């Protein structure tokens, strides 16, 4: 089961032969038939048609303004709440530091 399968000696290729036949009689056509004759410059392609400008209706402007205002309010609220959380944390750490300092400085006064 785990032994390698070696082909019988009569079907194995000999070291001097190749499995790919040689290419013979292959003729390539020339790349161009112009023989370096001067030619006219290629015509410039026409510009694509201009896309129509985006036109806003009063309703779409109102929706865009309301959406922008909502995004600004939400982002502002998140940033202010993060700043407030940082300030509260700093204040509580400062209070804990003052309490620990007072407890460690006067251990015999209790």
C-alpha positions in Angstrom: 0.0 0.0 0.0 2.8 2.5 0.9 5.2 1.3 -1.8 5.8 3.6 -4.8 4.2 2.7 -8.1 7.0 2.6 -10.7 5.9 2.1 -14.3 7.3 -1.0 -16.0 10.6 -0.5 -17.9 9.0 -0.7 -21.3 6.7 2.3 -20.9 9.2 4.6 -19.0 10.8 7.2 -21.2 14.6 6.9 -21.7 16.7 9.8 -20.4 17.7 10.9 -24.0 14.1 11.3 -25.3 11.6 14.1 -24.6 7.9 13.8 -24.1 7.2 17.1 -26.0 7.5 16.9 -29.8 9.8 19.5 -31.4 8.1 22.5 -33.2 8.9 22.3 -36.9 7.5 24.2 -39.9 6.2 27.1 -37.7 6.2 30.4 -39.6 5.2 33.6 -37.9 3.5 36.4 -39.9 5.1 39.8 -39.8 3.9 42.2 -37.1 2.8 44.8 -39.6 2.6 45.1 -43.3 3.2 48.8 -43.5 7.0 48.6 -44.2 7.5 51.8 -42.2 5.4 54.0 -44.5 4.4 57.4 -42.9 0.8 57.4 -41.8 -1.6 60.1 -40.7 -2.0 60.8 -37.0 -4.8 58.9 -35.4 -8.0 60.9 -35.0 -8.7 62.2 -31.5 -11.7 60.5 -30.0 -14.7 62.7 -29.3 -15.2 63.7 -25.7 -17.8 61.7 -23.8 -21.1 63.5 -23.3 -21.2 65.6 -20.1 -23.1 64.1 -17.3 -26.1 66.1 -16.1 -25.6 68.2 -13.0 -27.2 66.9 -9.8 -30.2 69.0 -9.0 -31.6 69.2 -5.5 -35.2 69.8 -4.8 -36.3 71.8 -1.7 -37.4 68.5 -0.1 -34.1 66.8 -0.7 -32.2 69.8 0.6 -34.3 69.7 3.8 -33.6 66.0 4.3 -29.9 66.5 3.7 -29.8 69.4 6.2 -31.7 67.4 8.8 -29.5 64.4 8.3 -26.3 66.4 8.7 -27.7 68.1 11.8 -28.5 64.7 13.3 -25.1 63.3 12.6 -23.4 66.4 14.2 -25.6 66.1 17.3 -25.0 62.4 17.7 -21.2 62.8 17.3 -21.2 65.8 19.7 -23.1 63.9 22.3 -20.8 61.0 22.2 -17.7 63.2 22.4 -19.1 65.2 25.3 -20.1 62.1 27.2 -16.6 60.6 26.8 -15.1 63.9 28.1 -17.5 63.9 31.0 -16.6 60.2 31.9 -12.9 61.1 31.8 -13.5 64.1 34.1 -15.5 62.0 36.6 -12.9 59.3 36.6 -10.1 61.8 37.2 -12.0 63.5 40.1 -12.7 60.1 41.8 -9.0 59.1 41.4 -8.0 62.5 43.0 -10.4 62.0 45.9 -9.1 58.4 46.5 -5.5 59.8 46.4 -6.3 62.4 49.0 -8.0 59.8 51.3 -5.1 57.4 51.0 -2.6 60.1 51.7 -4.4 61.2 54.9 -4.6 57.6 56.1 -1.0 56.8 55.4 0.4 60.1 56.9 -1.3 59.7 60.4 -1.5 56.1 61.3 -1.1 56.7 65.0 -3.9 59.3 65.4 -6.7 56.9 65.1 
